[in-house]
Amino acid sequence: MAERPAPDQVKLPRTAKGQRPHFFDDPAIDQMMTFFLELMTEVAVLRERTDTIERLLDTKGAISRADIEAYRADAAVEAERLAWRNAYFQRVMRMHAPD
């Protein structure tokens, strides 16, 4: 597995190119789904950050912001987090699953 680049080395575009895709007849539904999915992403990110803090506290007892930022999950932790994200997504999106 390749190492992640440092956050200060990742350059993301500031603006999206092209038009937003439309999935529903009513644009308000598209907006609501976008909001919903962005909120789900934020919850997942916060959950991972909390997990990082808990793991560091378990091993070190006291931590700094630098410890949190420098933490890199090993393969076992990444697998555990992926399983949580998949279960979370399935749980939240269960009403939208294909029959």
C-alpha positions in Angstrom: 0.0 0.0 0.0 1.4 3.4 -1.0 2.0 6.0 1.7 -0.3 9.0 1.8 1.3 12.3 0.8 1.6 14.9 3.5 -1.4 17.1 3.8 0.6 20.2 2.7 1.7 18.3 -0.5 -1.8 17.7 -1.7 -3.1 20.3 -4.1 -6.8 20.2 -4.8 -8.6 22.4 -7.4 -10.3 25.4 -5.9 -13.3 25.3 -8.3 -15.2 22.5 -10.0 -15.2 22.4 -13.8 -18.4 21.8 -15.7 -22.0 21.7 -14.5 -23.3 19.8 -11.5 -24.9 16.5 -12.4 -28.6 16.1 -11.9 -30.1 12.9 -10.7 -33.6 13.9 -9.8 -36.3 15.8 -11.6 -36.5 18.4 -8.8 -33.2 20.3 -8.3 -34.0 20.7 -4.6 -33.7 16.9 -4.1 -30.3 17.0 -5.7 -29.3 19.9 -3.4 -30.6 18.0 -0.4 -28.8 14.8 -1.3 -25.5 16.7 -1.8 -25.9 18.3 1.6 -26.8 14.9 3.1 -23.8 13.2 1.6 -21.4 16.0 2.6 -22.7 15.8 6.1 -22.2 12.0 6.1 -18.6 12.6 5.0 -18.0 15.1 7.8 -19.4 12.6 10.4 -17.1 9.9 9.1 -14.0 12.2 9.2 -14.8 13.2 12.7 -15.3 9.6 13.7 -11.8 8.8 12.4 -10.3 11.7 14.2 -11.9 10.7 17.4 -10.6 7.1 16.8 -7.1 8.5 16.3 -7.3 10.5 19.6 -8.6 7.5 21.5 -5.9 5.2 20.1 -3.2 7.7 21.0 -4.5 8.2 24.5 -4.6 4.4 25.0 -0.9 4.2 24.1 0.5 7.5 25.3 -1.8 8.8 28.0 -1.3 12.4 27.1 -1.2 13.8 23.5 -0.7 17.0 21.6 -2.2 18.3 18.4 1.0 17.4 16.7 0.7 13.8 17.8 -2.8 13.7 16.2 -1.7 15.3 13.0 1.4 12.9 12.8 -0.6 9.8 13.4 -0.6 7.3 10.5 -2.9 4.3 10.9 -1.5 0.9 10.2 -3.1 -1.6 7.8 -5.2 -3.2 10.6 -6.6 0.1 11.8 -7.3 1.1 8.2 -9.2 -2.1 7.6 -11.2 -1.6 10.8 -12.0 2.0 9.8 -13.0 0.9 6.3 -15.4 -1.7 7.8 -16.9 1.0 10.0 -17.4 3.3 7.0 -19.0 0.6 4.9 -21.4 -0.4 7.7 -22.1 3.3 8.4 -22.9 4.0 4.7 -25.1 0.9 4.4 -27.0 1.8 7.6 -27.6 5.4 6.6 -28.4 4.7 3.0 -30.5 1.5 3.6 -33.7 3.2 2.2 -31.9 3.9 -1.1 -30.5 0.4 -1.6 -31.6 -1.3 -4.9 -34.2 -4.0 -4.4 
